Amino acid sequence: MSTVSLIRAGSYERQILRESLETLLEPLGGMAAIVKPGDRVLLKPNLLTGSRPTKECVTRPEIVYCVAKMVREVGGKPFMGDGPAFGSARGVAVANGYQPILEELNLPVVEFHGKRYETVSKEFNHLLLSKETMEADVVINLPKVKSHVQLTMTMGVKNLFGCVPGKMKAWWHMEAGKDASRFGQMLVETARAVNPNLTILDGIIGHEGNGPSGGEPRNLGILGASQDVFALDRALLEILDVEPSIVPTVAASMRLGLCPELADIHFPLQQPADLQISDWKLPASLVPIDFGMPRVIKSTFRHLYIRFIKEPMKAYAGR
């Protein structure tokens, strides 16, 4: 049975947040159950953009600070990384107020580089994932609770799309075309390949409406954690009263048998019903799964993708 730990948490003040995180992780055995001495631990926040630091559309630096400290205290070696679609991980982090914690903790920030890894689904073996992610000893996924104009919601599974190096994201959009269901399945296969050791969801302040960056902050007062990213995402939808079938990542994880039924999830602290939000704002309307590139550029991009990436990799996998 998957365990999802949920609590009320209302502050990003370091000491209070640290106590909240310790309470949150206690049912999972604490950080010592996740990280062993000497482990290289990737902290994977949502570093979407550096242009809207007051809109709460990235993981708060206070979350990363406290988790990094907890990792070091049990003997782990934390480093931070992400694959923003535009800009560097360090540049986007600094624009969102991360510089003080990076200096205080001397926390390394890595830029992601692509490499082909075997996935459970042979259909997606030609897609590249981050070498830095896949070769870490431990991956701690640190997403933000947000609405999303392409995928309805973005939580733990969607945050792992950041483990695809920034420039490669366009190829993934080419693979899916405008098919949100197929794109959701690719994201689920990414999450299954990365297999994060722990996901801690930042829902103290979420981002609702036309996310992932065009919406508005929303006080939720929630922290969630699990070693099962699919179960955690499902629990959050229950809290926000969002139908799972309209969220492509959750729908795909259920279809593939990766997401447990709500009745099969163990909630050792608070239940989703204890944290209910009845008026969470979803996007006003959904937009197609693509990068919005001009048609001529998109056509050229698709040709190059099929010619030099998709077909050669599929041929290689079939040997």
Buried (B, 14 or more C-beta within 10 A) or exposed (E): EBBBBBBBBBEBEEEBBBBBBEBBBBBBEBBBBBBEEEBBBBBBBBBBBBEBEEBBBBBBBBBBBBBBBBBBEBEBBBBBBBBBBEBBBBBBBBBBBBEEBBEEBEBEBBBBEBBBBEBEBEBBBBBBBBBBBBEBBBBBBBBBBBBBBBBBBBBBBBBBBBBBBBEBBBBBBBBBEEBBEBBBBBBBBBBBBBEBBBBBBBBBBBBBBBBBBBBBBBEBBBBBBBBBBBBBBBBBBBBBEBEBEBBBBBBBBBBBEBBBEBEEBEBEBBBBEEBEBEEBBBBEEBEBBBBEBEEEEBEEBBEEBEEEBBEEBEEEBEE
